[in-house]
Structure formats: C-alpha cells, structure tokens
Amino acid sequence: MPIAGDTVSVGPESELKRSITGRLLFFYVLGDVLGSGVYVLIGLVAGAVGGAFWIAFAAGVAVATITGLAYAELVTKYPQAAGAAMYVNRAFRNPTLTFLITICMLSATFAASGSLATGFARYFNSVWDLPPALLVTLAFVIVLSIVNFIGITESVVANLVMTIVEVSGLVLVVLIGLVYLAQGDGDIAVLTQFNTGDANPILAIVAGVALAFFAMTGFENAANVAEETVNPSRTFPRALVGGMITAGVIYVLVSVSAALVVPVDTLAGAEVALLEVIRAGVLPLPVGAMLIVFALIAMIAITNTTLVAIVTQSRILYGMARADVVPSGFGRIHPVRRSPWVALLFSAVVVSALLIVGQIIAGIDADVDLVGRLATVTVVFLLFIYALVIVSALKLRGQDEHAASYRANTPLLLVGLLGNVVLLVYVIVDDPSSLLWVGALLAVGVALLLIRRLRGPTPVAEHRPTSSADREV
C-alpha cells in the first residue's frame, strides 16, 4: 500500500502556496496552544491537583516542548505536508503503522475540534441564551471551514488577529492576580496545596498533567503547513519552540492568578472557570460588562484553536490523497482559492457527526462531559503519536541531513519519550471508556482505506495533474 512520505514532493511540484512567514507561524503555534486549555479545561485541572495545579501546566508544557524539538528536527529535514505520518513512514517503512499514525492524527484533530466547539457553545451561552448548544457548535464548525476554504494565508492572518485578542484576555487574568496580591488578599500558600488526601502528590500532578495535556496540543499542527511555509529549515525550530515556551509561561502565570483569586473548589465546579476570576470583581470595573467582554475574548480564543485544527484536518487528507492512500478526490485543489476543498468538506461532516452523536450520548448519560471526554480522546491519540515521532527522530539520525538541519538534544528527547508513554498509560487506565471513542474514530479512517482499495490504483494523470486544465477538474 503506497504511503505518505517518499511519494510526497516539495519544490516546483507542490501545489500549495508558500506564504507563511516565521512571524505568522510563531503566532499560529502560540494561538493554537493557548486557546485550547486555559479557556476550556483549567477548572478540571484545578480539581484534579488543587491549588498547585500550575505545576501540572508547567510539567505538561515541558513534555510537549521536548516533543516539539523532535518535530522541529524532522520538519527541517522533511518540510512537507503530511507531518507525523511521513516521519513514521521514513523511520519504520511499515505501511500499516504509517496508516495507523495518520488516522490517529486525523482522529485527534476531529476530537479536538468537537471538544473546542462544545467549549465555544458554553461561553456563547454565558452571553446569549438563544439557540440550542448543538446548533451553535455546528454553525461554528461550518463557518470556520468556510474561512479555511477562502485560503491558508487568510486563515493564518485571521489566526494572528485572534491570537492577539486571546492573549489580551489572559493578560487581564494575570493583571487581576497581581492587583489581588497588591491588595494583600492573596494567600501564596494555596499554590503549594494538593487535593490528594493521603495520596501521593505526584499522582495528583500526573492526573493534572494528563488533563492539562490537551492544553499543550496544537504545536504538531504546524508540521502540516510546512509545505506552505517560507524557508522552513530556518523558520520552524524558532517558531515552534518559541511559541511553546511563550505559551508555557502564560499558562503558569494564568494558573497562579486563578488559584490566588478564586477558591479551587469554585474553579473545579465551574463549566467556564476563568469567568470566575472575572466574577471576583477585583478590578474597579463593572463586573457584568467584564464578564461579557471576557466571554467574547474566550470565544475568539477557542475559534483560533479550532481554525488551526480544521486547517490540519484538510492538510492531512490532502497529503494522504497525494500519496495514493485515500481516495484521490481529497487531493483536489480549488482552482481559484487553492484550498483542498473536498478535504475541508469531509472534515466538517465528520466533526458535525461527532458533535451530534456526542450530544445524544450526553443526553442519555448526564455524567458524560462532552468537552472533557473528547479532550481525553484527543490526548490518547496525540500521546501515542508524540511517542512515535520522538522514536522516529532518533531512528532517522544521520539520514537526509543538510547544513540547515536542526538537531535536538538526545537526552531531552529520551525524557520526552518517557513522559509521553507514562501519560498515555495513565490516561487509558484512568478512563478506559475513552477507547470506545478512539475505536469509532479509527473506523472512519479504515473506511476510507477500504474505499481506496476497492477503487484500485489511481491513474497517474488523475493523481498528479500536470497541466492547468487538469488541476481545474
């Protein structure tokens, strides 16, 4: 079975437009990482760890950043759309494993989009109590798919604008924490407290990191726009690592501020925890107006992250189609917008179906938190992928290197590998039912493979168009 990797080319044959600069990529990474965790899952992390939940975010960012070093090394050697699937294929030359890793990456972005869309609806409901939440999530996914269809440059510029807005919201939370401390109301001791009872605090931290890791995801999406980035060998390491470190610092500061201003029990019990920081009324401003403004900022932040996830979904399908793994229609590029429109349409349908099914299940079982469940599913997929990417980076040492290649620190990569494996085992043991969702999403990928095999080999002229007329078919 042909697999992404050797068959994907760069340079003149690439149909995607190179228009993403280093600065845009930095904000692309930063915006994607920031929007997912702090605005959506911070309450769950606080409940798992206690006042010291900032440690979970710091540890999670450390593991994710080390993993990002592996991605940076591989991207500088293979700057092509396809990401983890291509790296694993080059390292192991195992079509089955490569296909599995590709479908895992695709499934992770589907689950993440569903979780974030549900989080968006919750913030939306805090401002407007109008349509049902399901309609809000479906409209949200459709609008972002249209934005991505307009073009990758427009999508990344929109990402830049939204990143600036979402950072302003987090700066506001940090400012509230500083003012609260200056007033003499903050209790620093809370930052060292754990909700463990007689249990080991280390277990509480691991539990928190497992939840918080969803907040660290997003950096891997950048690898899938490598083919659209200007000078990727120079740009990627700086933008990827710089974005992760910046996000980590912001996460810790926001976590500390939230723990100082709001009781941990209140944070843990709130669907939208950061609104509780605003509701504390620390700043001399109308609380009602502040709540609305912050909810709008949060919605923009979540929109930012989801936009990047949708970009990733379509680029994975596009890369797989070019490698003749899935039906060739997913590789079709719109003649005017130069966007993979078939892949975008399919992604929107799958995420919408996931939201509808999730809403039905949540209606039957009130204990199911759709945001948390889909976030856990995302983490299961990504921890597996991250571990294999690090192994691939180590295995490919000495191959396809050039003067501009980046080389990550080997001991750090080994620490990152151990961290990913430990977290993966913990998440599965802690929530084994998440594997049912994992299996359902994998089934979508298997169905695509079966359809591709039933159709037989794709003619060269169809798979790799050689003229403008062909490209417009």
C-alpha positions in Angstrom: 0.0 0.0 0.0 1.6 3.3 -1.0 2.0 5.6 2.0 2.8 9.3 2.6 6.5 10.0 2.7 8.5 9.0 -0.2 5.9 10.0 -2.8 5.3 13.5 -1.5 7.5 16.1 -3.1 8.4 19.7 -2.4 9.6 22.5 -4.6 8.1 23.2 -8.1 5.7 20.2 -8.0 4.0 21.4 -4.8 0.5 22.8 -5.4 0.3 24.6 -2.1 1.3 28.2 -1.9 4.3 29.2 0.3 3.0 32.2 2.1 3.5 31.6 5.9 6.4 33.7 7.3 8.2 32.9 10.6 6.3 35.6 12.5 2.9 34.2 11.3 4.0 30.7 12.2 5.0 31.8 15.7 1.6 33.2 16.3 0.0 30.2 14.6 1.6 27.9 17.2 1.1 30.3 20.1 -2.6 30.9 19.2 -3.3 27.2 18.7 -1.8 26.2 22.0 -3.2 29.0 24.1 -6.8 28.7 23.0 -7.4 25.1 23.9 -6.6 24.6 27.5 -6.7 27.8 29.6 -10.1 28.8 28.3 -11.7 25.3 28.3 -10.1 22.9 30.8 -8.4 24.8 33.6 -11.2 24.0 36.1 -10.8 20.3 35.6 -7.1 20.5 36.1 -7.6 22.6 39.3 -10.0 20.0 40.6 -7.6 17.1 40.0 -4.5 18.8 41.6 -5.5 21.5 44.0 -4.0 25.0 44.4 -0.7 23.8 43.0 -2.3 23.0 39.6 0.1 25.4 37.9 2.7 22.7 38.3 0.7 20.4 36.1 0.6 23.0 33.4 4.4 23.6 33.8 5.1 19.9 33.6 2.8 19.4 30.6 4.4 22.2 28.7 7.9 20.8 29.4 6.9 17.4 27.9 5.2 19.0 25.0 8.1 21.3 24.2 10.6 18.5 24.2 8.3 16.7 21.8 8.3 19.9 19.8 12.0 19.6 19.4 11.6 16.3 17.7 9.1 17.8 15.3 11.5 20.8 14.6 14.3 18.4 13.7 12.1 16.4 11.4 10.5 19.4 9.7 13.8 20.9 8.8 14.7 17.6 7.0 11.2 16.9 5.5 9.4 20.2 5.1 6.2 18.7 3.5 2.5 18.4 4.3 1.7 15.1 6.0 3.5 15.6 9.3 3.8 12.6 11.7 2.7 10.0 9.1 5.7 10.9 6.9 8.2 10.8 9.7 7.0 7.4 10.9 7.0 6.0 7.4 10.5 7.1 6.7 11.7 5.7 10.0 9.9 2.3 10.0 8.9 1.7 6.4 5.8 -0.1 7.7 2.7 0.8 5.7 0.3 -0.4 8.4 2.0 1.6 11.1 2.2 4.7 8.9 -1.5 4.4 8.1 -2.4 4.0 11.7 -0.4 7.1 12.8 -2.0 9.1 10.0 -5.5 8.1 11.0 -4.7 8.8 14.7 -3.5 12.3 13.8 -6.6 12.9 11.8 -8.9 11.5 14.5 -7.2 13.6 17.2 -8.0 16.8 15.2 -11.6 15.7 14.8 -12.0 15.0 18.6 -10.2 18.3 19.5 -12.5 20.3 17.2 -15.5 18.7 18.8 -14.3 19.5 22.3 -13.5 23.0 21.4 -16.7 23.6 19.6 -18.6 22.5 22.7 -16.5 24.8 24.9 -17.3 27.7 22.5 -21.0 27.0 22.9 -20.7 27.2 26.7 -19.1 30.6 26.6 -21.7 31.6 24.0 -24.4 30.5 26.4 -23.0 32.7 29.1 -23.6 35.8 26.9 -26.6 34.8 24.8 -29.2 32.2 25.7 -30.6 31.8 22.2 -30.2 28.7 20.0 -29.6 25.2 21.4 -25.9 24.5 22.0 -25.8 21.8 19.3 -26.8 24.4 16.7 -24.1 26.8 17.9 -21.4 24.1 17.6 -22.5 23.0 14.1 -22.6 26.6 12.9 -19.2 27.2 14.5 -17.6 24.3 12.6 -19.2 25.3 9.2 -18.1 29.0 9.5 -14.5 28.0 10.2 -14.5 25.6 7.3 -15.6 28.4 5.0 -12.8 30.7 6.4 -10.2 28.0 5.7 -11.7 27.4 2.2 -11.0 31.1 1.4 -7.3 30.4 1.7 -4.4 29.4 4.0 -3.0 32.9 4.0 -6.3 34.4 5.1 -6.7 31.7 7.7 -3.2 32.3 9.2 -3.8 36.1 9.2 -7.1 35.6 11.0 -5.2 33.4 13.4 -2.7 36.2 14.1 -5.5 38.7 14.9 -7.3 36.2 17.1 -4.1 35.3 18.9 -3.6 39.0 19.9 -7.1 39.1 21.2 -6.9 35.9 23.2 -3.5 36.9 24.8 -5.2 40.1 25.9 -7.7 38.1 27.8 -5.0 36.1 29.6 -3.1 39.2 30.4 -6.3 40.5 32.0 -6.4 37.4 34.2 -2.8 37.9 35.2 -3.4 41.6 35.9 -6.3 40.6 38.2 -4.0 38.3 40.1 -1.3 41.0 40.5 -3.9 43.5 41.8 -5.3 40.9 44.2 -1.8 40.3 45.6 -1.1 44.0 45.8 -4.3 44.5 47.9 -2.9 42.0 50.4 -5.7 39.5 49.8 -3.7 36.7 48.1 -2.6 33.6 50.0 0.6 32.3 48.4 0.4 29.1 50.4 -2.5 28.0 48.3 0.0 27.5 45.4 1.5 24.5 47.2 -1.7 22.8 48.2 -2.8 19.4 46.7 -6.2 17.8 46.7 -4.8 14.4 47.5 -5.9 13.4 51.0 -3.5 10.7 52.0 -2.4 10.0 48.4 1.0 10.9 46.9 1.1 14.5 45.5 3.0 13.1 42.5 -0.1 11.1 41.4 -2.2 14.3 41.6 0.3 16.1 39.4 0.3 13.2 36.9 -3.5 13.3 36.9 -3.4 17.1 36.3 -0.8 16.8 33.5 -3.0 14.1 31.8 -5.9 16.6 31.8 -3.8 19.6 31.0 -2.0 18.0 28.1 -4.9 18.8 25.9 -3.9 22.5 26.5 -0.4 21.7 25.2 -1.6 20.2 21.9 -1.6 22.3 18.7 2.1 22.7 18.1 2.1 19.5 16.0 -0.4 21.1 13.6 2.3 23.4 12.4 4.1 20.5 10.8 1.2 20.1 8.4 1.7 23.5 6.9 5.4 23.0 6.3 4.8 22.9 2.6 3.2 26.4 2.8 6.0 28.0 5.0 8.7 30.3 3.7 12.2 28.8 4.4 11.0 26.1 6.8 14.5 24.9 7.8 15.2 28.3 9.4 11.7 29.2 10.4 10.3 26.1 12.1 12.6 25.5 15.0 12.4 29.1 16.2 8.7 29.5 15.7 7.8 26.1 17.1 9.9 26.2 20.3 9.4 29.9 20.8 5.7 29.5 20.6 5.6 26.6 23.1 7.8 28.4 25.6 5.8 31.6 25.4 2.6 29.6 25.8 4.1 27.8 28.9 5.0 31.0 30.6 1.5 32.4 30.0 -0.1 29.1 31.3 1.8 29.2 34.5 1.0 32.9 35.2 -2.7 32.4 34.5 -2.9 29.3 36.6 -1.2 31.1 39.6 -3.5 34.1 39.2 -6.7 31.9 39.1 -5.6 29.9 42.1 -4.9 33.1 44.1 -8.1 34.9 43.3 -10.7 32.1 43.3 -11.1 29.1 45.6 -10.1 25.9 44.0 -13.4 24.2 44.7 -15.2 27.1 42.8 -12.8 26.7 39.8 -13.3 22.9 39.7 -17.1 23.2 39.8 -17.4 25.8 37.0 -18.0 24.9 33.4 -16.1 28.1 32.3 -13.6 28.5 35.2 -11.9 31.7 34.1 -15.2 33.6 34.2 -15.0 33.1 38.0 -11.8 35.1 38.1 -13.6 38.0 36.4 -16.7 37.5 38.6 -14.5 38.0 41.7 -14.7 41.8 41.0 -11.1 42.6 41.8 -10.8 45.4 39.2 -12.7 48.6 39.7 -14.9 47.9 36.6 -18.5 46.8 36.2 -18.4 43.0 36.6 -21.4 42.4 34.3 -19.7 44.2 31.4 -16.3 42.5 32.2 -18.0 39.0 32.1 -19.4 39.7 28.6 -16.1 41.1 27.3 -14.1 38.2 28.7 -16.6 35.6 27.3 -16.2 37.2 23.9 -12.4 37.0 24.2 -12.7 33.4 25.2 -14.8 32.6 22.2 -12.3 34.2 19.9 -9.5 32.2 21.6 -11.4 28.9 21.1 -12.2 29.9 17.5 -8.5 30.4 16.9 -7.5 26.9 18.1 -10.4 25.3 16.2 -9.4 27.1 13.0 -5.9 25.6 13.2 -7.4 22.1 13.8 -9.6 22.4 10.7 -6.6 23.5 8.6 -4.7 20.4 9.9 -7.5 18.0 9.1 -7.7 19.1 5.5 -3.9 19.1 5.0 -3.6 15.5 6.4 -6.3 14.3 4.0 -4.7 16.2 1.2 -1.3 14.7 1.9 -2.8 11.2 2.1 -4.6 11.6 -1.2 -1.4 12.7 -2.9 0.3 9.6 -1.6 -2.5 7.5 -3.0 -3.7 6.2 0.4 -7.2 7.6 0.4 -9.5 8.5 -2.5 -7.8 11.0 -4.8 -10.7 13.4 -4.5 -9.3 14.6 -1.2 -6.3 15.9 -3.1 -8.4 18.2 -5.3 -7.4 21.9 -5.0 -9.9 24.7 -5.8 -8.8 26.4 -9.0 -9.2 29.9 -7.5 -8.8 29.7 -3.8 -6.0 27.0 -4.0 -7.6 25.2 -1.0 -8.2 21.4 -0.6 -12.0 21.9 -0.7 -13.1 18.3 -0.8 -10.9 17.5 2.3 -12.4 20.5 4.1 -16.0 19.5 3.3 -15.4 15.9 4.5 -13.8 17.2 7.8 -16.7 19.4 8.5 -19.1 16.5 8.0 -17.2 14.2 10.4 -16.8 16.8 13.1 -20.5 17.6 12.8 -21.5 14.0 13.1 -19.2 13.6 16.2 -21.0 16.5 17.8 -24.4 15.2 17.1 -23.6 11.7 18.4 -21.9 13.2 21.5 -24.9 15.3 22.2 -27.1 12.3 22.0 -24.9 10.3 24.4 -24.7 13.2 26.8 -28.5 13.4 26.8 -28.7 9.7 27.7 -25.9 9.8 30.4 -25.8 13.1 32.3 -22.4 12.1 33.8 -20.7 12.4 30.4 -18.9 15.8 30.0 -18.5 16.1 26.2 -15.7 18.7 26.5 -13.7 16.5 28.9 -14.4 13.2 27.1 -13.4 14.5 23.6 -10.3 16.2 25.2 -9.3 12.8 26.7 -9.8 11.1 23.3 -7.6 13.7 21.7 -4.9 13.2 24.3 -4.9 9.4 23.9 -4.3 9.8 20.1 -1.6 12.5 20.5 0.4 10.9 23.2 0.7 7.8 21.0 1.7 9.9 18.0 4.2 12.0 20.0 6.0 9.0 21.3 6.4 7.5 17.8 7.6 10.9 16.4 10.3 11.1 19.0 11.4 7.5 18.2 11.3 8.4 14.5 13.5 11.4 15.1 16.1 9.3 16.9 15.9 6.5 14.3 16.4 8.9 11.4 19.5 10.5 12.8 22.2 10.6 10.1 19.7 10.5 7.2 18.7 13.3 4.9 20.6 15.9 6.9 21.9 19.1 5.4 23.7 22.2 6.6 20.4 23.9 7.7 19.0 20.8 9.6 18.2 21.3 13.2 19.3 18.6 15.7 17.5 18.2 19.0 19.3 17.2 22.3 19.2 13.4 22.5 18.8 13.1 26.3 16.0 15.6 26.2 14.2 13.5 23.6 14.5 10.4 25.7 13.0 12.3 28.7 10.1 13.4 26.4 9.6 9.8 25.2 9.3 8.6 28.8 6.9 11.4 29.7 4.6 10.7 26.8 4.5 6.9 27.5 3.7 7.4 31.2 0.9 9.9 30.5 -0.6 7.6 27.8 -0.7 4.6 30.2 -2.2 6.8 32.9 -5.0 8.2 30.7 -6.1 4.8 29.4 -6.1 3.2 32.9 -8.0 6.2 34.4 -10.6 6.4 31.6 -10.8 3.1 29.7 -14.2 4.1 28.1 -12.3 6.6 26.0 -11.1 3.7 23.9 -14.6 3.2 22.6 -14.5 6.7 21.1 -11.0 6.1 19.9 -12.1 3.0 18.1 -15.1 4.8 16.5 -12.9 7.5 15.0 -10.3 5.0 13.8 -13.2 3.2 12.0 -13.7 6.3 9.8 -10.1 6.0 8.6 -10.4 2.3 7.9 -13.5 3.0 5.8 -11.5 5.5 3.7 -8.8 2.9 3.2 -11.3 0.2 2.1 -12.9 2.6 -0.3 -9.5 3.4 -1.8 -8.6 -0.2 -2.2 -11.9 -1.1 -3.8 -11.3 1.6 -6.4 -7.9 0.3 -7.3 -4.7 2.2 -8.3 -5.2 5.9 -9.2 -4.1 6.7 -12.7 -1.0 9.0 -12.7 -2.8 11.7 -14.7 -5.6 11.8 -12.0 -3.3 11.6 -9.1 -0.6 14.1 -10.1 -2.1 16.6 -12.6 0.4 18.1 -15.0 -1.5 20.9 -16.6 -3.7 23.8 -15.5 -6.6 22.2 -17.2 -6.1 19.0 -15.2 -5.8 21.0 -12.0 -9.2 22.6 -12.6 -11.0 19.3 -12.9 
